[in-house]
Amino acid sequence: MKISVVINTLNRPEQVSLCLESLRLQTYKDFEVIVVDQSRNRRTKEVCKPYNLKYYRIKKRNNLSISRNFGINMAAGEIVAFIDDDAQAKEDWIERISNHFLQDDKPGFIAGRVIDVSDSENPVTQFQNGIVSAFGYSEDIRPTDEKRYQRGHAGWYVRPMGANMVFQKKSLEKIGGFDEFYEYIHDETDVAVRVIKSGDYGLYDDSLIVYHNPALGRNRKRKRFSTNWYALTKNNIYFALKNGSGILPLRVLRSFWRVLGARGPFIALFKLFLHRKISIFSYMFGNIRSGLGLLKGFFWGTRKKRKLMKVTEPSAYLLFAKRHG
């Protein structure tokens, strides 16, 4: 069985280096690594040189879904595993992935556990047994893994966190890959819901572990906290309109409640301002950005067409290894 590991990155060469070293130490050796780099400089390319891997630098920047789809197309494996550039895989990560796909009834995707190690002395679980509703409400940490969500139940679905997720390549190709309307936020939840709705199933494996040290970047100005209110609002309403059930007027009402209600970004902004965590300027600017995101998400969410992957021939399989250094 051939497994392709995709690392999507933007301006994080130091983190990519640590991620690659964690892959070098894997107990299972038959896999390839694909690095899709959206950085403006060549520092990440230099980090990749000591390794036998596929490196691609693409011009489309700050869109994770485009980067993910590129990685899928370049993957020669039947299985495509994604790990964040600021994460490190436990040494049996690939081996456990392989074991899942030896069975006859193979899952469309697997979600794994994510442990936040930004405080090395006090690691905490960041994602475990996560589920998402068709209208975009999500639970990241739950005490038990309920199998009823593997194929969808009462509008809720098992879902992965992007830092640790694995797919059958044919399951991704069947649905057109990631929807490129999502630059980030909901990209992985949307694809999971669509994989399940297409007839495959997803599952969660608590022993499939990566260690995540969330790095700051363009979309994350604080640890564990998204500050891109435009993308957050845009993608929330778009997700709800695309995946929610019911006739269009009902979906519109529930989708607006998703972003304007108690668990939406506008209320989240107000709470941050109320507790003096952001300034009045940041609060007003965040509301403007959220409003613009709402309009764009609504416009495209009510259209039928998605921005999906165009399937191309993959490059040849390249066994991952460290060449020198």
C-alpha positions as CSV (number, residue, x, y, z in Angstrom):
1,M,0.0,0.0,0.0
2,K,1.3,3.4,-1.0
3,I,0.8,6.3,1.4
4,S,1.3,10.0,0.4
5,V,1.9,12.5,3.3
6,V,1.1,16.1,2.3
7,I,2.5,19.1,4.2
8,N,1.0,22.4,3.2
9,T,3.1,25.4,4.4
10,L,3.4,29.1,4.3
11,N,6.5,30.9,5.7
12,R,7.3,28.3,8.4
13,P,10.7,26.7,7.5
14,E,11.7,25.9,11.1
15,Q,8.4,24.1,11.8
16,V,8.6,22.2,8.5
17,S,12.1,21.0,9.5
18,L,10.7,19.5,12.8
19,C,7.8,18.0,11.0
20,L,10.0,16.2,8.5
21,E,12.2,14.8,11.2
22,S,9.2,13.3,12.9
23,L,8.4,11.6,9.6
24,R,11.9,10.3,9.2
25,L,11.6,8.5,12.6
26,Q,8.4,6.6,11.6
27,T,8.3,2.9,12.2
28,Y,6.6,2.3,8.8
29,K,8.8,3.3,6.0
30,D,6.8,2.8,2.7
31,F,5.5,6.3,2.2
32,E,6.2,9.5,0.2
33,V,6.2,13.1,1.4
34,I,4.9,16.0,-0.6
35,V,5.6,19.6,0.5
36,V,3.4,22.3,-1.1
37,D,5.0,25.6,-0.3
38,Q,3.1,29.0,-0.7
39,S,5.9,31.1,0.8
40,R,7.4,34.1,-1.0
41,N,11.0,33.0,-0.1
42,R,13.0,29.9,-0.7
43,R,13.9,29.1,2.9
44,T,11.5,26.1,3.1
45,K,13.0,24.7,-0.1
46,E,16.4,24.7,1.6
47,V,15.0,22.9,4.6
48,C,13.7,20.2,2.3
49,K,16.9,19.6,0.3
50,P,18.4,16.9,2.7
51,Y,15.3,14.7,2.1
52,N,14.1,12.5,-0.7
53,L,10.7,14.2,-1.1
54,K,8.5,16.0,-3.6
55,Y,8.7,19.8,-3.2
56,Y,6.5,22.2,-5.0
57,R,6.4,26.0,-4.7
58,I,3.1,27.4,-6.0
59,K,2.1,31.1,-6.5
60,K,-1.4,30.8,-5.2
61,R,-0.9,32.2,-1.6
62,N,-3.0,32.1,1.6
63,N,-5.4,29.5,0.3
64,L,-5.1,26.2,2.1
65,S,-7.6,24.4,0.0
66,I,-5.8,25.2,-3.3
67,S,-2.6,24.0,-1.7
68,R,-4.3,20.8,-0.4
69,N,-5.8,20.1,-3.9
70,F,-2.4,20.5,-5.5
71,G,-1.0,18.0,-3.0
72,I,-3.7,15.5,-3.8
73,N,-3.1,15.7,-7.5
74,M,0.7,15.1,-7.0
75,A,0.1,12.2,-4.6
76,A,0.9,8.8,-6.1
77,G,-0.4,6.9,-3.1
78,E,-3.8,5.4,-2.7
79,I,-3.9,7.0,0.7
80,V,-3.4,10.8,1.3
81,A,-2.5,11.9,4.8
82,F,-2.3,15.5,5.8
83,I,-0.2,16.9,8.7
84,D,0.2,20.6,9.6
85,D,3.5,22.2,9.0
86,D,3.7,23.1,12.7
87,A,2.8,19.5,13.9
88,Q,4.9,16.4,14.5
89,A,3.7,12.9,14.1
90,K,4.0,10.2,16.7
91,E,6.5,7.5,15.6
92,D,3.7,5.0,14.8
93,W,1.5,7.4,12.9
94,I,2.1,6.0,9.4
95,E,1.9,2.4,10.7
96,R,-1.5,3.0,12.3
97,I,-2.7,4.7,9.1
98,S,-1.6,1.6,7.1
99,N,-3.4,-0.8,9.4
100,H,-6.8,0.9,8.9
101,F,-6.7,0.4,5.1
102,L,-5.8,-3.3,5.2
103,Q,-9.5,-4.1,6.0
104,D,-12.1,-4.8,3.3
105,D,-14.5,-2.0,4.4
106,K,-12.1,0.9,4.1
107,P,-13.1,4.3,5.5
108,G,-13.3,7.3,3.3
109,F,-11.3,9.2,5.9
110,I,-9.8,8.9,9.3
111,A,-9.6,11.7,12.0
112,G,-6.9,11.5,14.6
113,R,-6.1,13.0,18.0
114,V,-4.3,16.3,18.2
115,I,-2.3,17.3,21.3
116,D,-1.3,20.9,21.8
117,V,2.3,21.0,23.0
118,S,2.8,24.8,22.9
119,D,3.4,24.5,26.7
120,S,5.8,21.6,26.7
121,E,5.4,21.0,30.4
122,N,1.6,20.9,30.2
123,P,0.4,19.4,26.9
124,V,-3.4,19.5,26.4
125,T,-5.7,17.7,24.0
126,Q,-6.7,20.1,21.3
127,F,-8.9,17.7,19.3
128,Q,-10.6,14.4,20.2
129,N,-13.7,12.7,18.9
130,G,-14.8,15.8,17.0
131,I,-18.1,16.1,15.2
132,V,-19.7,18.8,13.1
133,S,-23.3,19.6,12.2
134,A,-24.5,20.3,8.7
135,F,-24.9,24.0,9.7
136,G,-21.3,24.3,11.0
137,Y,-21.7,23.9,14.7
138,S,-18.8,21.8,16.0
139,E,-17.5,20.0,19.1
140,D,-13.8,19.5,19.1
141,I,-13.4,17.4,22.3
142,R,-15.9,14.7,23.3
143,P,-15.5,11.9,25.9
144,T,-16.5,9.0,23.7
145,D,-16.4,8.0,20.0
146,E,-20.0,7.3,18.9
147,K,-20.0,5.2,15.7
148,R,-23.4,6.6,14.7
149,Y,-21.7,9.7,13.4
150,Q,-19.5,7.8,11.0
151,R,-22.1,7.9,8.3
152,G,-24.0,10.9,9.6
153,H,-26.7,11.0,12.3
154,A,-29.4,13.6,12.9
155,G,-27.4,16.1,10.8
156,W,-24.1,15.5,12.7
157,Y,-21.0,14.0,11.2
158,V,-17.6,12.7,12.5
159,R,-14.9,15.2,11.4
160,P,-11.1,15.6,11.4
161,M,-8.9,18.5,12.4
162,G,-6.7,19.6,9.5
163,A,-3.5,18.9,11.5
164,N,-4.2,15.2,11.4
165,M,-6.4,13.7,8.8
166,V,-6.2,10.8,6.3
167,F,-8.3,10.1,3.2
168,Q,-8.6,7.5,0.4
169,K,-7.5,9.4,-2.6
170,K,-10.4,8.0,-4.7
171,S,-12.8,9.4,-2.0
172,L,-11.4,12.9,-2.5
173,E,-11.4,12.6,-6.3
174,K,-15.0,11.4,-6.3
175,I,-16.2,14.7,-4.6
176,G,-13.8,17.0,-6.4
177,G,-11.4,17.5,-3.5
178,F,-11.4,20.5,-1.2
179,D,-13.7,23.5,-2.0
180,E,-11.3,26.3,-2.9
181,F,-13.8,28.9,-1.6
182,Y,-12.4,28.1,1.8
183,E,-9.0,29.7,2.2
184,Y,-9.0,28.1,5.6
185,I,-11.6,27.5,8.4
186,H,-14.1,24.8,7.6
187,D,-12.0,23.4,4.7
188,E,-11.6,20.0,6.5
189,T,-15.1,19.9,7.9
190,D,-16.7,20.6,4.6
191,V,-14.7,17.9,2.8
192,A,-15.5,15.4,5.6
193,V,-19.3,16.0,5.3
194,R,-19.1,15.7,1.6
195,V,-17.2,12.4,1.7
196,I,-19.8,10.9,4.0
197,K,-22.7,12.3,1.9
198,S,-21.1,10.7,-1.1
199,G,-21.5,7.2,0.4
200,D,-18.2,6.6,2.2
201,Y,-17.8,6.7,6.0
202,G,-15.4,8.4,8.3
203,L,-14.0,7.2,11.6
204,Y,-12.0,8.6,14.5
205,D,-8.9,6.8,15.9
206,D,-7.7,8.0,19.3
207,S,-4.3,6.3,18.9
208,L,-3.5,8.2,15.7
209,I,-1.6,11.1,17.3
210,V,0.1,14.2,16.2
211,Y,1.7,16.9,18.5
212,H,0.7,20.4,17.5
213,N,2.6,23.6,18.4
214,P,0.4,26.3,16.8
215,A,2.6,28.8,15.0
216,L,1.6,32.4,14.4
217,G,0.9,33.5,10.9
218,R,-1.2,35.7,8.6
219,N,-4.5,34.2,9.8
220,R,-3.4,33.4,13.4
221,K,-2.2,36.3,15.4
222,R,-2.6,34.6,18.8
223,K,-2.1,31.0,19.9
224,R,-5.2,28.8,19.3
225,F,-7.2,31.8,18.2
226,S,-8.3,32.9,14.7
227,T,-8.3,36.7,14.1
228,N,-9.5,36.6,10.5
229,W,-13.1,37.7,11.1
230,Y,-13.8,38.1,7.4
231,A,-12.9,34.4,6.6
232,L,-14.5,33.1,9.8
233,T,-17.9,34.7,9.0
234,K,-17.7,34.1,5.2
235,N,-17.0,30.4,5.6
236,N,-19.4,29.8,8.4
237,I,-22.4,31.1,6.4
238,Y,-21.2,29.5,3.2
239,F,-20.7,26.1,4.9
240,A,-24.2,26.3,6.4
241,L,-25.8,27.2,3.1
242,K,-24.0,24.5,1.2
243,N,-24.3,21.6,3.6
244,G,-27.5,22.4,5.6
245,S,-30.7,20.6,4.9
246,G,-34.2,21.9,4.0
247,I,-35.6,24.2,1.4
248,L,-33.5,27.3,0.5
249,P,-35.5,29.9,2.6
250,L,-35.2,27.7,5.7
251,R,-31.5,27.1,5.1
252,V,-31.0,30.9,4.7
253,L,-32.7,31.6,8.0
254,R,-30.7,28.9,9.9
255,S,-27.4,30.0,8.2
256,F,-27.9,33.7,9.2
257,W,-28.6,32.5,12.8
258,R,-25.3,30.5,12.6
259,V,-23.3,33.7,12.2
260,L,-25.6,36.2,14.1
261,G,-26.6,33.9,17.0
262,A,-24.9,33.2,20.3
263,R,-22.2,31.0,18.8
264,G,-21.5,33.2,15.9
265,P,-18.5,35.6,15.2
266,F,-20.4,38.8,15.9
267,I,-21.3,37.8,19.4
268,A,-17.7,36.4,19.9
269,L,-16.4,39.8,18.9
270,F,-18.7,41.6,21.3
271,K,-17.6,39.3,24.2
272,L,-13.9,40.0,23.5
273,F,-14.6,43.8,23.5
274,L,-16.8,43.5,26.7
275,H,-14.0,41.7,28.5
276,R,-11.5,44.3,27.3
277,K,-9.5,41.8,25.2
278,I,-9.7,44.0,22.1
279,S,-9.9,47.8,21.6
280,I,-12.9,49.7,20.3
281,F,-11.1,50.1,17.0
282,S,-10.5,46.3,16.7
283,Y,-14.1,45.7,17.6
284,M,-15.5,48.0,14.9
285,F,-13.0,46.9,12.3
286,G,-13.8,43.2,13.1
287,N,-17.5,43.9,12.7
288,I,-17.0,45.5,9.3
289,R,-14.8,42.6,8.1
290,S,-17.4,40.1,9.4
291,G,-20.2,42.0,7.6
292,L,-18.3,41.9,4.3
293,G,-17.6,38.2,4.9
294,L,-21.3,37.6,5.5
295,L,-22.3,39.2,2.2
296,K,-19.7,37.2,0.2
297,G,-20.5,33.9,1.9
298,F,-24.2,34.4,1.4
299,F,-23.8,35.3,-2.3
300,W,-21.7,32.3,-3.2
301,G,-23.4,29.9,-0.7
302,T,-26.7,30.3,-2.6
303,R,-25.0,29.5,-5.9
304,K,-24.9,25.9,-7.0
305,K,-21.4,25.8,-8.3
306,R,-18.4,25.0,-6.0
307,K,-14.7,25.8,-6.7
308,L,-13.4,22.2,-6.8
309,M,-10.3,20.4,-7.8
310,K,-9.5,19.5,-11.4
311,V,-8.0,16.0,-11.3
312,T,-4.6,15.6,-13.0
313,E,-2.1,12.8,-13.3
314,P,0.2,12.4,-10.2
315,S,3.9,12.5,-10.3
316,A,5.8,9.2,-9.8
317,Y,5.9,7.7,-6.3
318,L,9.1,8.8,-4.4
319,L,10.0,6.9,-1.2
320,F,10.8,9.3,1.6
321,A,14.2,9.2,3.2
322,K,16.9,11.5,4.5
323,R,19.7,11.7,1.9
324,H,22.5,13.5,3.9
325,G,23.2,15.9,6.7
